[in-house]
């Protein structure tokens, strides 16, 4: 029996598939494309804000822009007053250009260039400082007004992390901030933590609250902490995910490719999105004392979040046109009009497992299972969008569409490259207006 991992049903996906709009767009654009759904982004943002309100915790949500380059999502942040997390001069410029105020930006990433530090400071952005060296460069900026900063804490639970300052470096940084006077406004602390586990986030957040109280004894403001992102997205059912992990092996993939199950994204998460935030707020740091939400309230500390993937859950999909099908002895190879660089999970030596939907121009009855992997249009043997032998309901044909679901978070454009001079897939914004599905190109050029 073929190994499957179907995505959660989505009525809007069904509506788009039945409408014929995706075929019209493929014909008009002449190549692969991504569609994005900003109204879903609004829904996810509202859910995070509701979780903060329910816990009576003052907080601010920043969209991690690296998760998707579409202008539509940054524009939603500008309209709704959400913040944006940027990590480069280009991302900062894009956010400002689409209406986000400088004071609503947080600048993260490792050792930032002097140019980025200066522009961020001039715009009143909050700057996460990752090292004593970066603090020195921020203090040396010749800008009017104080430089708004967070000090990033090294996560002891992840000793190989390259982010943050250890205890000794933080002590030194706090003393420098106190001595700097009006040149700096040290607003609090942050951390960068890999993975999606709830308790480690609550543990480290509790430590940051205590650091804020300590910093205030030095006359520093220290009234907020950032716990970054790491809020999982639930792509598939628990039963499907368990079955997949238990059954998958080299025989399920083209060329007997072997994947380490530990390297797969956790496509099912029992606690995801805003519910993961609720769990963090309800957890007791290091398993003792009051829950994190209560500690934040008592200390008068604001909670900053930087979700990316979780704000983009259900907010877009990727569409490729079948160019040809090759039959092999036991399975087929479908080739589409794009490359795996536009489906970025291979960045993590893995693949995107929720399987694509096969769409013909007209509804057709199933004609017997046809198993096939999905290759890209390049001349590289390794260019496969899907190594797994997907169980299609019939043999795909040239002109059919493959729609990969729920790809807005990190999949669409993290690795995109115009290899072979193939154009980058355009992004199409789809929204509902007057009971109709309307569309326009995303305002950011595809290149």
C-alpha positions, 0 to 999 in steps of 0.5 A: 500500500502506498505511503500517504500523508494528506494535509488537513482538509481545507474548504477554501482549497476545495473551492479554488480547485473547483473554480478553475481559477488556478488553471486560468492563473497557470495559463496567464502566468505561463509558469509555476506560481504561489498564491497567498491568502492574507485573510488567513494571516489576519486570522492567525494574528488575531488568534495570537492576540487573543491568547495574550488577552486571555492570559491578561499579558501585555504583548506584541506580535512581530511577523518574522519576515524571513518566513515569506517574502510576499509584500501582502503579509507585511502590508497586513502588519502595517494595517493591523498594527502588528510588528515585523521582525527583520534581519537584514537591511533589505528586509528593513527597507521592504517593511518600511516601504510597505507602511510599517513604522520604524517603532514597530520593527524588531531587528534580529539576526547575528552580528548586524552590519553597521549600516543596518544598525544605523538605519534601524536606530534612526528609524526607532526600531528595537535592536536585538544585540547578540554580542558585546561587540555589537553593543559597542558598535551600537553605542558608537552610533552617532544618531539622535536619541537613544538606541532601543535595544534588547540583549540576547541571552545564550540558551544554556539548554542548547550549548551548541547555539551560536546566538546570544551572550553568556552570563559573564557577557550579559553582566558586562553588557548591563554595566555598559548600558547603565554607564551609557546613560541617554545613548541607549534605552535597554528595554529588556532581553531576548533569546533564540531557541531552536525547536518547538518544545513548550517547557524550554521556552517557558524556562528561559522566559522565566529567567529573562523576567528575573534578568529584567528585575536585576537590570532595573536595579541598575537604572535600566528600563528592562520592561519586555522580553522576546521569546522569538518564534518556534510555534509549530504548525499542524499540517496533518492528523495525528493518525496519519503522521504516526502511520507515516513515521512507522511505515516510511523507508527507502522503498517509498522513495525514488532511488531508494533515498533514505531520510532520517525521520528525526529530520522531518518537520513535525507535520503533526503537532498536538499543540500548535500556533496560538495554542502553543503560546497558551501552553507557554504562558500556562507553564511553570518555569523550571516546573516550580512557582507561578505560571509564566503569565503570572510572573510577567504580570507581577513583574510588569514585563511585556511579552514579545513574539516573533512567529513566522510559520505560525502566522502563515498557517493555511495562508498559501499554496504552490502550484506547478504545471505538469510538463511530462510523465515518464513510466518506469518499471514500478513507478513513474516520474512526473516533471513539472515546470519549476524546480525544488528550489521553490519548495524549500524543505531540502534546505534541511536535508528533508522534503515537504511531506504533505502531498500535492493535489492533482488537478485536471482542467475538468473533474475526472473519475479516478482511473487506478492508483499511479505512483510517481515521484515529482521532479523539477525542470532542471538537469540535476538528478537531485532536483526532486520536489517530492522523492516519495512515490505519491499515490496519484488517483490516476496517471498525471498528464501534461497540463495538469496542475500539482498543488502543494498545500500550505506552503506559505511558511518558509517553503515558497521562497527561502531557496528560490533561484532562477537556475537555468534562467527559469523565472521565479514563480510569481505570487498571486494574492487571492481574497474574497470580495463581494462573495467572489474570489478576486486576485492580483499579483503581489506588489513585490516583483518576483525577482 
